[in-house]
């Protein structure tokens, strides 16, 4: 079984969504820009929760 840290998985996911955002900007697809922007914000929620809530509830902890 492959073992990857949660931060690595999040960073790979952010990179893939960022590439989608760049593509959306190139082709000027407003719906795709909005969708990828919201996805990026959602992928940063675990980092924000970890930063501002050091003793966060179990449900908010990443993996």
C-alpha positions as CSV (number, residue, x, y, z in Angstrom):
1,X,0.0,0.0,0.0
2,X,1.2,3.5,-0.8
3,X,1.6,5.8,2.1
4,X,1.3,9.6,1.4
5,X,0.9,12.3,3.9
6,X,-2.3,14.4,3.9
7,X,-0.4,17.6,3.2
8,X,1.1,16.0,0.1
9,X,-2.3,14.9,-1.2
10,X,-3.7,18.4,-0.6
11,X,-0.9,20.1,-2.4
12,X,-1.2,17.8,-5.4
13,X,-4.9,18.5,-5.5
14,X,-4.4,22.2,-5.2
15,X,-1.9,22.1,-8.1
16,X,-4.3,20.2,-10.3
17,X,-7.1,22.6,-9.6
18,X,-4.7,25.5,-10.1
19,X,-3.9,24.2,-13.6
20,X,-7.7,24.1,-14.2
21,X,-7.9,27.8,-13.1
22,X,-5.1,28.7,-15.5
23,X,-6.9,26.9,-18.3
24,X,-10.2,28.7,-17.4
25,X,-8.4,32.1,-17.5
26,X,-6.9,31.4,-20.9
27,X,-10.2,30.4,-22.4
28,X,-12.2,33.0,-20.4
29,X,-14.7,30.5,-19.1
30,X,-16.4,32.4,-16.3
31,X,-18.3,29.3,-14.9
32,X,-15.0,27.3,-14.9
33,X,-13.1,30.2,-13.2
34,X,-15.8,30.3,-10.5
35,X,-15.8,26.6,-10.0
36,X,-12.0,26.3,-9.7
37,X,-11.8,29.3,-7.4
38,X,-14.4,27.7,-5.0
39,X,-12.5,24.4,-5.2
40,X,-9.2,26.0,-4.3
41,X,-10.9,27.8,-1.3
42,X,-12.3,24.5,-0.2
43,X,-8.9,22.8,-0.4
44,X,-7.4,25.5,1.9
45,X,-10.0,25.0,4.6
46,X,-7.9,22.3,6.5
47,X,-4.9,24.7,6.6
48,X,-7.0,27.6,7.8
49,X,-8.6,25.5,10.5
50,X,-5.3,24.1,11.6
51,X,-3.8,27.6,11.8
52,X,-6.6,29.4,13.7
53,X,-7.9,26.4,15.7
54,X,-4.8,24.6,17.1
55,X,-7.0,22.4,19.3
56,X,-9.7,21.9,16.6
57,X,-12.5,19.4,17.0
58,X,-11.8,15.9,15.7
59,X,-14.1,16.4,12.6
60,X,-12.1,19.4,11.4
61,X,-8.7,17.7,11.6
62,X,-7.3,16.6,8.2
63,X,-7.3,12.8,7.9
